[in-house]
Structures are given as structure tokens and as C-alpha cells.
Amino acid sequence: MHLQRCPYDGTPLDVDSYSGGSFLLTCTSCSAKWDAHNSLVRRIAEPDWEAAAKARAARANSIRWEPAEPTT
């Protein structure tokens, strides 16, 4: 599993590596944390749900969908 963005709000994760191949993944937006080692990923800190909701809303508002120009 390759966890690169927070599953709660889509923010890119900060990664700290430790000896033995362990990684601490942290969401800078909602403060959720995961411990990753080999193929095992487990959440060690629950997110701030209100902060996650605000980050999701901000991300949704920043994405503008514009239709493609018709091709002839």
C-alpha cells in the first residue's frame, strides 16, 4: 500500500523514516498519523474531523471543472 495523501482530506502526507524500515506518516491538515512498516499500515492518531472537513471543502472549492474545447 502506498499512502501518499490523507484519506480524510487529500492533503499530501509528511513522511519521517526510522531505522528498521518504519515510517511515520502525518497529515499536516487534520493531524492524523499512521505507522507504516513493510505492507502494514495502521492509524495511530485519529484526525481532527472538523479540520479534515474544512480541508476537503477548501480543496473542492479550488478545483474548477471546465469543459474541453470541442474538437472538429
N, C-alpha and C positions, 0 to 999 in steps of 0.2 A: 504494500500500500504506500502510495506517495501522497502524503498530506502536505500540500503547499499553501493552501488557503483555508481560512477558518470556515468550517461548515455552517456556522451560525450567521456570519455576516459577510463572508467573502474577502476579508482583509488578508493580505499576504502575511504569513507567519514569520516570526523571528525564530532562528534556529541556533541553539547552543549545543555544541558537541562535547561529550565527555569520554574519558578513557573507557575502553571495552566496547565501543560502538554504540553507546546510548546517546540519545538526543533529547533535548527539552525543546518543545515547540510551544511558542507563546503568541497569542493574538494580542496585538497592541491596542486593539479597539475595545474588545469585551473582556480581556484578561483571562480567557480560558487557557488551560495548559494541558499538554499531552506529553507523555513519556513514550518514546519510540525506541525499540531495540529489536533488531532483525525485522521480522514480519509482525511483531506485536506492537500495537499502538493502543495506549489506554489513557483515558482522560484522568488527570489528577487534580484539576481545579475547574469547577463549574463556571460558565460565563456569567457576566453581568447581563442578564436578559434585556434590561432596558437599554443598555449601551449597544447591544447587538441589534436590537430593533431599530435604533436611531441610525446605526451604520448601514443597515440594509436599506432603509428609506433614503438615505443620502446617496447611496450607490444607485438605486433605482431612478432617482431624480437626475443623476448626472448622465445617465445613458439615454441618448436621444436616438430614436429609430427614424431613419429617413429612407423612403423607398428608393430603390436604384433607378437610374435613368433607363427608360425603355430602349432596348436595342432594336435596330431595324435591319 
